[in-house]
Amino acid sequence: MSNLRYFILVAMLVAAMPLSAQETTSVENLASVAEPINKDSIAMARKIASLEHAVDSLRRIKSRSVQPVRTLGSVSVIDTLATESEALQIMLFNDNTWRYVLSEKYQPDTTIFSDHWNIEQIHAYSDVELSSLPETIPLHLVDSLSCYHYPYKGRISSRYGPRRGRPHQGIDLALTIGDPIYAMFDGKVRVSKLAGNYGNLVVIRHNNGLETYYAHLSKRTVEVGEWVVAGQQIGLGGNTGRSTGPHLHFEVRYRGQSFDPEHLIDFSTGEMRRAEMLLKRRHFSIYSKYEQNFDDEVEAEKEEEAERKAAAAIKYHTVRSGDNLSTLARKYGTTVTRLCQLNGIKSTSILRIGQRLRVS
């Protein structure tokens, strides 16, 4: 990386926070050994950095020693910068980009990595009944700190759902043995071992409570307890376990219950379908396939949107001295008959001061 590019990266990071006199001098010294840089560029870097500054406690950044290079898609980590917050680090990549990364000391929900944490059992939530889960579960998938990367971009050879009389609880992606497999989200490795029909298996639990399964690998490159980031290579594609040919068997589970990964990922492009998802209990049915339910989901979303708009359009009036049904009907552009229908009253009903009436 050239001095200029490195300086711009560091300037973008330090510009969002107040610098001491000593720190200011250090930045000026860095600029003096870099290539000539336009003051407008520095101002722009500071403006961009102010938009990226997401954590209040981040005031000073001190450089750490270069960490071993780890593959994240087509880019690699070349350096890690510490922040004043132990839960937050900044990674610099060899394509001149950077991003915040949550460290292993960050746990948004202290129960996520302790509740049912079992490194020997493949399905740690085997005692959790489906009926115990809520009807709807809001899932936060990505934001400025938690990123996404497709596990493998390949042709779908078998989808989620019933298959030859047995439940197929994931999606199969055809590959060539040795192709790199990537972590979908940041998280912690719960399982990394040879696991029967799964073959070489890696299971990662993520900050949002999801677990992702990567099976039939020819090689595992992460160990139990290791913290990984989205896009980090966790293994190589293979044909181990109960497999009829080289492919990645990929599952997504919530508290042990699987659902169709296509709810999250468009595997034809490798892109996420949404940043937030309202996971519903019915999604955990093996018959609830994304391709089958897409039209239903669209219609359901339209109905929910119509309900939200209808609820927002409802108006109420609190009865005051002198109010009667006729004056309220004129005030809100409706009729006495309609007011009676909305409130389950008669036209001869006596209104009480403080009574709340629906008027639309």
C-alpha positions as a Markdown table, in Angstrom:
| # | Residue | x | y | z |
|---|---|---|---|---|
| 1 | Met | 0.0 | 0.0 | 0.0 |
| 2 | Ser | 1.5 | 3.4 | -0.9 |
| 3 | Asn | 2.2 | 6.1 | 1.8 |
| 4 | Leu | -0.6 | 8.2 | 0.3 |
| 5 | Arg | -3.2 | 5.5 | 0.5 |
| 6 | Tyr | -2.2 | 4.5 | 4.0 |
| 7 | Phe | -2.3 | 8.1 | 5.1 |
| 8 | Ile | -5.8 | 8.6 | 3.7 |
| 9 | Leu | -7.1 | 5.5 | 5.5 |
| 10 | Val | -5.6 | 6.7 | 8.8 |
| 11 | Ala | -6.8 | 10.2 | 8.3 |
| 12 | Met | -10.3 | 9.0 | 7.7 |
| 13 | Leu | -10.2 | 7.1 | 11.0 |
| 14 | Val | -8.6 | 9.7 | 13.2 |
| 15 | Ala | -10.5 | 12.7 | 11.7 |
| 16 | Ala | -13.8 | 11.7 | 13.4 |
| 17 | Met | -12.4 | 12.2 | 16.9 |
| 18 | Pro | -10.6 | 15.0 | 18.8 |
| 19 | Leu | -6.8 | 14.8 | 18.6 |
| 20 | Ser | -4.3 | 15.8 | 21.3 |
| 21 | Ala | -1.4 | 18.0 | 20.4 |
| 22 | Gln | 0.9 | 14.9 | 20.4 |
| 23 | Glu | -1.5 | 13.0 | 18.1 |
| 24 | Thr | -1.9 | 15.9 | 15.8 |
| 25 | Thr | 1.9 | 16.1 | 15.4 |
| 26 | Ser | 2.0 | 12.4 | 14.6 |
| 27 | Val | -0.5 | 12.8 | 11.8 |
| 28 | Glu | 1.5 | 15.8 | 10.4 |
| 29 | Asn | 4.6 | 13.7 | 10.5 |
| 30 | Leu | 2.8 | 10.9 | 8.7 |
| 31 | Ala | 1.7 | 13.4 | 6.0 |
| 32 | Ser | 5.2 | 14.7 | 5.6 |
| 33 | Val | 6.5 | 11.3 | 4.5 |
| 34 | Ala | 3.5 | 10.6 | 2.3 |
| 35 | Glu | 3.1 | 11.8 | -1.3 |
| 36 | Pro | 1.8 | 15.4 | -1.6 |
| 37 | Ile | -1.9 | 15.5 | -0.6 |
| 38 | Asn | -4.5 | 18.2 | -1.4 |
| 39 | Lys | -6.0 | 19.9 | 1.6 |
| 40 | Asp | -9.4 | 19.5 | 0.1 |
| 41 | Ser | -8.8 | 15.7 | 0.1 |
| 42 | Ile | -8.1 | 15.8 | 3.8 |
| 43 | Ala | -11.2 | 17.8 | 4.4 |
| 44 | Met | -13.2 | 15.3 | 2.4 |
| 45 | Ala | -11.6 | 12.4 | 4.3 |
| 46 | Arg | -12.6 | 14.1 | 7.6 |
| 47 | Lys | -16.2 | 14.6 | 6.4 |
| 48 | Ile | -16.5 | 10.9 | 5.3 |
| 49 | Ala | -15.0 | 9.8 | 8.6 |
| 50 | Ser | -17.6 | 11.8 | 10.6 |
| 51 | Leu | -20.3 | 9.9 | 8.8 |
| 52 | Glu | -18.6 | 6.5 | 9.6 |
| 53 | His | -18.1 | 7.3 | 13.2 |
| 54 | Ala | -20.6 | 5.0 | 14.9 |
| 55 | Val | -19.3 | 4.5 | 18.4 |
| 56 | Asp | -19.1 | 7.3 | 21.0 |
| 57 | Ser | -16.3 | 5.8 | 23.0 |
| 58 | Leu | -14.0 | 5.7 | 19.9 |
| 59 | Arg | -11.6 | 8.7 | 20.5 |
| 60 | Arg | -8.1 | 7.5 | 19.8 |
| 61 | Ile | -6.7 | 4.8 | 17.5 |
| 62 | Lys | -3.4 | 3.2 | 18.1 |
| 63 | Ser | -1.7 | 1.0 | 15.6 |
| 64 | Arg | -1.2 | -2.7 | 16.4 |
| 65 | Ser | 1.3 | -5.1 | 14.9 |
| 66 | Val | 0.3 | -6.7 | 11.6 |
| 67 | Gln | -1.9 | -9.7 | 12.0 |
| 68 | Pro | -1.6 | -12.9 | 9.8 |
| 69 | Val | -3.4 | -12.4 | 6.5 |
| 70 | Arg | -6.9 | -14.0 | 6.5 |
| 71 | Thr | -8.8 | -14.3 | 3.3 |
| 72 | Leu | -12.1 | -12.4 | 3.1 |
| 73 | Gly | -13.5 | -13.1 | -0.3 |
| 74 | Ser | -11.0 | -11.6 | -2.8 |
| 75 | Val | -9.4 | -9.3 | -0.2 |
| 76 | Ser | -7.2 | -9.9 | 2.8 |
| 77 | Val | -6.6 | -8.3 | 6.2 |
| 78 | Ile | -3.3 | -6.4 | 6.2 |
| 79 | Asp | -3.5 | -4.7 | 9.6 |
| 80 | Thr | -5.8 | -4.4 | 12.6 |
| 81 | Leu | -6.2 | -1.1 | 14.6 |
| 82 | Ala | -7.2 | -1.1 | 18.2 |
| 83 | Thr | -9.7 | 1.4 | 19.5 |
| 84 | Glu | -10.4 | 2.7 | 23.0 |
| 85 | Ser | -13.3 | 0.3 | 23.2 |
| 86 | Glu | -12.1 | -3.3 | 23.7 |
| 87 | Ala | -15.2 | -4.6 | 22.0 |
| 88 | Leu | -14.4 | -2.8 | 18.7 |
| 89 | Gln | -11.5 | -3.1 | 16.2 |
| 90 | Ile | -10.8 | -1.7 | 12.8 |
| 91 | Met | -9.5 | -3.9 | 10.0 |
| 92 | Leu | -7.6 | -2.5 | 7.0 |
| 93 | Phe | -7.8 | -4.5 | 3.8 |
| 94 | Asn | -5.5 | -4.8 | 0.8 |
| 95 | Asp | -8.0 | -3.2 | -1.5 |
| 96 | Asn | -7.6 | 0.1 | 0.4 |
| 97 | Thr | -10.9 | -0.3 | 2.3 |
| 98 | Trp | -11.6 | -0.7 | 6.0 |
| 99 | Arg | -14.5 | -1.5 | 8.3 |
| 100 | Tyr | -15.3 | -1.8 | 12.0 |
| 101 | Val | -15.2 | -5.3 | 13.4 |
| 102 | Leu | -16.7 | -6.5 | 16.7 |
| 103 | Ser | -14.1 | -8.3 | 18.7 |
| 104 | Glu | -14.6 | -11.4 | 20.8 |
| 105 | Lys | -15.2 | -9.2 | 23.9 |
| 106 | Tyr | -18.4 | -7.9 | 22.3 |
| 107 | Gln | -21.6 | -9.7 | 23.2 |
| 108 | Pro | -24.8 | -7.8 | 22.6 |
| 109 | Asp | -26.8 | -10.5 | 24.4 |
| 110 | Thr | -24.8 | -12.3 | 27.0 |
| 111 | Thr | -26.9 | -15.4 | 26.6 |
| 112 | Ile | -26.3 | -16.0 | 22.9 |
| 113 | Phe | -22.9 | -17.6 | 23.4 |
| 114 | Ser | -23.7 | -19.3 | 26.7 |
| 115 | Asp | -27.3 | -20.6 | 26.3 |
| 116 | His | -27.2 | -24.1 | 24.9 |
| 117 | Trp | -23.5 | -23.7 | 24.0 |
| 118 | Asn | -22.4 | -27.3 | 23.3 |
| 119 | Ile | -19.3 | -27.9 | 21.2 |
| 120 | Glu | -19.9 | -31.7 | 21.0 |
| 121 | Gln | -23.5 | -31.9 | 20.0 |
| 122 | Ile | -24.3 | -30.9 | 16.4 |
| 123 | His | -27.8 | -29.7 | 17.2 |
| 124 | Ala | -27.4 | -27.8 | 20.5 |
| 125 | Tyr | -31.0 | -26.9 | 20.8 |
| 126 | Ser | -32.5 | -30.4 | 20.5 |
| 127 | Asp | -34.5 | -29.9 | 23.7 |
| 128 | Val | -36.2 | -26.6 | 22.5 |
| 129 | Glu | -39.7 | -27.3 | 21.3 |
| 130 | Leu | -41.0 | -25.5 | 18.2 |
| 131 | Ser | -44.2 | -24.5 | 20.2 |
| 132 | Ser | -42.0 | -22.6 | 22.7 |
| 133 | Leu | -40.9 | -20.1 | 20.0 |
| 134 | Pro | -42.9 | -16.9 | 19.4 |
| 135 | Glu | -45.1 | -16.6 | 16.4 |
| 136 | Thr | -42.8 | -13.9 | 14.9 |
| 137 | Ile | -39.1 | -13.3 | 15.6 |
| 138 | Pro | -37.6 | -10.0 | 14.3 |
| 139 | Leu | -34.1 | -10.7 | 13.1 |
| 140 | His | -31.4 | -8.0 | 12.6 |
| 141 | Leu | -29.1 | -9.3 | 9.9 |
| 142 | Val | -26.7 | -6.5 | 8.9 |
| 143 | Asp | -25.7 | -3.0 | 9.8 |
| 144 | Ser | -22.6 | -0.8 | 9.7 |
| 145 | Leu | -20.8 | -3.2 | 12.1 |
| 146 | Ser | -22.1 | -6.6 | 11.2 |
| 147 | Cys | -21.5 | -7.5 | 7.5 |
| 148 | Tyr | -22.6 | -10.3 | 5.2 |
| 149 | His | -20.8 | -12.5 | 2.7 |
| 150 | Tyr | -22.3 | -15.3 | 0.6 |
| 151 | Pro | -21.1 | -18.8 | 1.8 |
| 152 | Tyr | -20.5 | -20.0 | -1.7 |
| 153 | Lys | -21.8 | -18.6 | -5.0 |
| 154 | Gly | -22.8 | -21.6 | -7.1 |
| 155 | Arg | -25.6 | -23.5 | -8.8 |
| 156 | Ile | -28.3 | -24.8 | -6.6 |
| 157 | Ser | -28.3 | -28.6 | -7.0 |
| 158 | Ser | -31.0 | -29.3 | -4.3 |
| 159 | Arg | -33.3 | -27.0 | -2.5 |
| 160 | Tyr | -34.8 | -26.9 | 1.0 |
| 161 | Gly | -37.8 | -29.2 | 1.5 |
| 162 | Pro | -38.9 | -32.8 | 1.3 |
| 163 | Arg | -36.5 | -34.9 | -0.7 |
| 164 | Arg | -37.1 | -38.6 | -1.5 |
| 165 | Gly | -39.3 | -39.0 | 1.5 |
| 166 | Arg | -36.9 | -37.3 | 3.9 |
| 167 | Pro | -36.6 | -33.7 | 5.1 |
| 168 | His | -33.7 | -31.8 | 3.4 |
| 169 | Gln | -33.1 | -29.0 | 5.9 |
| 170 | Gly | -30.7 | -27.0 | 3.9 |
| 171 | Ile | -29.6 | -26.1 | 0.4 |
| 172 | Asp | -27.0 | -27.8 | -1.7 |
| 173 | Leu | -24.6 | -25.7 | -3.9 |
| 174 | Ala | -22.6 | -27.6 | -6.6 |
| 175 | Leu | -18.8 | -26.9 | -6.4 |
| 176 | Thr | -15.4 | -28.2 | -7.2 |
| 177 | Ile | -13.5 | -29.9 | -4.4 |
| 178 | Gly | -11.1 | -27.3 | -2.9 |
| 179 | Asp | -13.3 | -24.2 | -3.6 |
| 180 | Pro | -13.2 | -21.7 | -0.7 |
| 181 | Ile | -16.2 | -21.6 | 1.7 |
| 182 | Tyr | -16.9 | -18.3 | 3.6 |
| 183 | Ala | -18.6 | -17.4 | 6.9 |
| 184 | Met | -22.0 | -15.7 | 6.2 |
| 185 | Phe | -21.9 | -13.3 | 9.2 |
| 186 | Asp | -19.6 | -12.5 | 12.1 |
| 187 | Gly | -19.8 | -15.1 | 14.8 |
| 188 | Lys | -18.2 | -17.8 | 17.0 |
| 189 | Val | -17.4 | -21.3 | 15.9 |
| 190 | Arg | -19.4 | -23.8 | 17.9 |
| 191 | Val | -18.6 | -27.0 | 16.0 |
| 192 | Ser | -15.7 | -27.9 | 13.8 |
| 193 | Lys | -15.3 | -31.7 | 13.3 |
| 194 | Leu | -16.1 | -34.8 | 11.3 |
| 195 | Ala | -19.8 | -35.3 | 12.0 |
| 196 | Gly | -21.4 | -38.4 | 10.5 |
| 197 | Asn | -23.6 | -37.7 | 7.5 |
| 198 | Tyr | -22.5 | -34.1 | 7.5 |
| 199 | Gly | -18.9 | -35.0 | 6.9 |
| 200 | Asn | -16.5 | -32.3 | 7.8 |
| 201 | Leu | -18.8 | -29.7 | 9.4 |
| 202 | Val | -18.4 | -26.2 | 10.7 |
| 203 | Val | -21.2 | -24.6 | 12.7 |
| 204 | Ile | -21.1 | -20.9 | 13.5 |
| 205 | Arg | -23.3 | -19.1 | 16.0 |
| 206 | His | -23.9 | -15.4 | 15.1 |
| 207 | Asn | -24.7 | -12.3 | 17.1 |
| 208 | Asn | -28.3 | -12.3 | 15.9 |
| 209 | Gly | -29.0 | -15.8 | 17.3 |
| 210 | Leu | -28.8 | -17.6 | 14.0 |
| 211 | Glu | -26.5 | -20.6 | 13.5 |
| 212 | Thr | -25.2 | -21.5 | 10.0 |
| 213 | Tyr | -24.0 | -25.0 | 9.0 |
| 214 | Tyr | -21.4 | -25.7 | 6.4 |
| 215 | Ala | -21.2 | -29.4 | 5.6 |
| 216 | His | -19.3 | -32.0 | 3.4 |
| 217 | Leu | -16.1 | -29.9 | 3.5 |
| 218 | Ser | -12.8 | -31.4 | 2.3 |
| 219 | Lys | -11.0 | -29.2 | 4.9 |
| 220 | Arg | -11.9 | -27.1 | 7.9 |
| 221 | Thr | -9.7 | -24.0 | 8.5 |
| 222 | Val | -11.3 | -22.8 | 11.8 |
| 223 | Glu | -11.4 | -24.2 | 15.2 |
| 224 | Val | -14.1 | -24.4 | 18.0 |
| 225 | Gly | -14.2 | -21.1 | 20.0 |
| 226 | Glu | -12.6 | -19.1 | 17.2 |
| 227 | Trp | -14.3 | -15.7 | 16.3 |
| 228 | Val | -14.7 | -15.2 | 12.6 |
| 229 | Val | -15.9 | -12.3 | 10.5 |
| 230 | Ala | -18.2 | -12.3 | 7.5 |
| 231 | Gly | -16.3 | -13.4 | 4.4 |
| 232 | Gln | -13.5 | -15.2 | 6.3 |
| 233 | Gln | -12.6 | -18.4 | 4.7 |
| 234 | Ile | -13.7 | -21.3 | 7.1 |
| 235 | Gly | -13.0 | -24.3 | 4.9 |
| 236 | Leu | -12.8 | -25.9 | 1.5 |
| 237 | Gly | -15.6 | -27.5 | -0.5 |
| 238 | Gly | -15.6 | -31.3 | -0.6 |
| 239 | Asn | -17.5 | -34.5 | -0.8 |
| 240 | Thr | -17.2 | -36.0 | 2.8 |
| 241 | Gly | -20.0 | -37.7 | 4.8 |
| 242 | Arg | -23.2 | -38.8 | 3.1 |
| 243 | Ser | -22.8 | -37.0 | -0.2 |
| 244 | Thr | -23.4 | -38.1 | -3.8 |
| 245 | Gly | -21.0 | -35.6 | -5.3 |
| 246 | Pro | -19.0 | -32.5 | -4.4 |
| 247 | His | -21.3 | -29.8 | -3.0 |
| 248 | Leu | -21.8 | -27.5 | 0.0 |
| 249 | His | -24.7 | -28.4 | 2.2 |
| 250 | Phe | -25.7 | -25.1 | 3.8 |
| 251 | Glu | -28.2 | -24.7 | 6.6 |
| 252 | Val | -29.6 | -21.8 | 8.6 |
| 253 | Arg | -31.2 | -22.4 | 12.0 |
| 254 | Tyr | -32.7 | -20.4 | 14.8 |
| 255 | Arg | -32.7 | -22.2 | 18.2 |
| 256 | Gly | -32.3 | -25.5 | 16.4 |
| 257 | Gln | -35.1 | -25.0 | 13.9 |
| 258 | Ser | -34.1 | -24.9 | 10.3 |
| 259 | Phe | -35.7 | -22.7 | 7.6 |
| 260 | Asp | -35.1 | -22.2 | 3.9 |
| 261 | Pro | -31.8 | -20.2 | 3.4 |
| 262 | Glu | -33.4 | -18.6 | 0.3 |
| 263 | His | -35.4 | -16.4 | 2.6 |
| 264 | Leu | -32.1 | -14.7 | 3.3 |
| 265 | Ile | -30.0 | -15.1 | 0.2 |
| 266 | Asp | -30.6 | -14.9 | -3.6 |
| 267 | Phe | -28.2 | -17.6 | -4.5 |
| 268 | Ser | -28.3 | -16.7 | -8.2 |
| 269 | Thr | -26.5 | -13.4 | -7.4 |
| 270 | Gly | -25.1 | -14.2 | -3.9 |
| 271 | Glu | -26.8 | -11.1 | -2.5 |
| 272 | Met | -28.9 | -10.8 | 0.6 |
| 273 | Arg | -32.6 | -10.3 | 0.1 |
| 274 | Arg | -33.0 | -8.0 | 3.1 |
| 275 | Ala | -31.2 | -6.4 | 6.1 |
| 276 | Glu | -34.0 | -7.2 | 8.5 |
| 277 | Met | -36.3 | -10.2 | 8.5 |
| 278 | Leu | -39.5 | -11.0 | 10.4 |
| 279 | Leu | -39.0 | -14.8 | 10.9 |
| 280 | Lys | -42.3 | -16.5 | 11.4 |
| 281 | Arg | -42.9 | -19.8 | 13.2 |
| 282 | Arg | -44.5 | -21.3 | 10.0 |
| 283 | His | -41.1 | -20.8 | 8.2 |
| 284 | Phe | -39.7 | -23.7 | 10.3 |
| 285 | Ser | -42.0 | -26.2 | 8.4 |
| 286 | Ile | -40.1 | -28.3 | 6.0 |
| 287 | Tyr | -42.9 | -27.5 | 3.5 |
| 288 | Ser | -42.3 | -23.8 | 3.9 |
| 289 | Lys | -40.0 | -23.2 | 0.9 |
| 290 | Tyr | -39.2 | -19.7 | -0.2 |
| 291 | Glu | -40.0 | -20.4 | -3.9 |
| 292 | Gln | -43.4 | -21.8 | -3.0 |
| 293 | Asn | -44.3 | -19.1 | -0.5 |
| 294 | Phe | -43.0 | -16.1 | -2.3 |
| 295 | Asp | -46.3 | -15.0 | -3.7 |
| 296 | Asp | -47.9 | -15.6 | -0.3 |
| 297 | Glu | -45.2 | -13.6 | 1.4 |
| 298 | Val | -45.8 | -10.7 | -1.0 |
| 299 | Glu | -49.6 | -10.8 | -0.5 |
| 300 | Ala | -49.1 | -11.1 | 3.3 |
| 301 | Glu | -46.8 | -8.0 | 3.2 |
| 302 | Lys | -49.4 | -6.1 | 1.2 |
| 303 | Glu | -52.1 | -7.0 | 3.7 |
| 304 | Glu | -49.9 | -6.1 | 6.7 |
| 305 | Glu | -49.1 | -2.7 | 5.0 |
| 306 | Ala | -52.8 | -2.1 | 4.4 |
| 307 | Glu | -53.5 | -2.9 | 8.0 |
| 308 | Arg | -50.8 | -0.5 | 9.2 |
| 309 | Lys | -52.1 | 2.3 | 7.0 |
| 310 | Ala | -55.7 | 1.6 | 8.2 |
| 311 | Ala | -54.5 | 1.7 | 11.8 |
| 312 | Ala | -52.7 | 5.0 | 11.2 |
| 313 | Ala | -55.8 | 6.5 | 9.6 |
| 314 | Ile | -58.0 | 5.8 | 12.7 |
| 315 | Lys | -58.8 | 9.0 | 14.6 |
| 316 | Tyr | -60.4 | 9.5 | 18.0 |
| 317 | His | -62.0 | 12.5 | 19.7 |
| 318 | Thr | -62.3 | 13.1 | 23.4 |
| 319 | Val | -65.7 | 14.5 | 24.3 |
| 320 | Arg | -65.8 | 18.0 | 25.7 |
| 321 | Ser | -68.5 | 20.2 | 27.1 |
| 322 | Gly | -71.0 | 21.1 | 24.4 |
| 323 | Asp | -70.1 | 18.2 | 22.0 |
| 324 | Asn | -72.9 | 16.1 | 20.5 |
| 325 | Leu | -73.0 | 13.6 | 17.7 |
| 326 | Ser | -74.3 | 16.1 | 15.1 |
| 327 | Thr | -71.5 | 18.6 | 15.8 |
| 328 | Leu | -68.8 | 15.9 | 15.8 |
| 329 | Ala | -70.2 | 14.5 | 12.5 |
| 330 | Arg | -69.9 | 18.0 | 10.9 |
| 331 | Lys | -66.4 | 18.6 | 12.4 |
| 332 | Tyr | -65.0 | 15.3 | 11.0 |
| 333 | Gly | -66.9 | 15.2 | 7.7 |
| 334 | Thr | -68.9 | 12.1 | 8.5 |
| 335 | Thr | -72.4 | 11.2 | 9.6 |
| 336 | Val | -74.1 | 10.5 | 12.9 |
| 337 | Thr | -75.0 | 7.0 | 11.6 |
| 338 | Arg | -71.3 | 6.3 | 10.9 |
| 339 | Leu | -70.2 | 7.5 | 14.3 |
| 340 | Cys | -72.7 | 5.2 | 15.9 |
| 341 | Gln | -71.4 | 2.3 | 13.9 |
| 342 | Leu | -67.8 | 3.0 | 14.8 |
| 343 | Asn | -68.5 | 3.3 | 18.5 |
| 344 | Gly | -71.4 | 0.8 | 18.9 |
| 345 | Ile | -73.8 | 3.4 | 20.3 |
| 346 | Lys | -77.2 | 4.8 | 19.3 |
| 347 | Ser | -78.1 | 8.3 | 18.0 |
| 348 | Thr | -79.9 | 8.9 | 21.3 |
| 349 | Ser | -76.9 | 7.9 | 23.5 |
| 350 | Ile | -75.8 | 10.6 | 25.9 |
| 351 | Leu | -72.1 | 11.6 | 25.5 |
| 352 | Arg | -70.0 | 11.9 | 28.6 |
| 353 | Ile | -67.3 | 14.5 | 29.1 |
| 354 | Gly | -63.9 | 12.6 | 28.7 |
| 355 | Gln | -65.5 | 9.8 | 26.6 |
| 356 | Arg | -63.2 | 8.7 | 23.7 |
| 357 | Leu | -65.0 | 8.3 | 20.4 |
| 358 | Arg | -63.7 | 7.0 | 17.2 |
| 359 | Val | -64.4 | 9.5 | 14.4 |
| 360 | Ser | -62.7 | 7.8 | 11.4 |
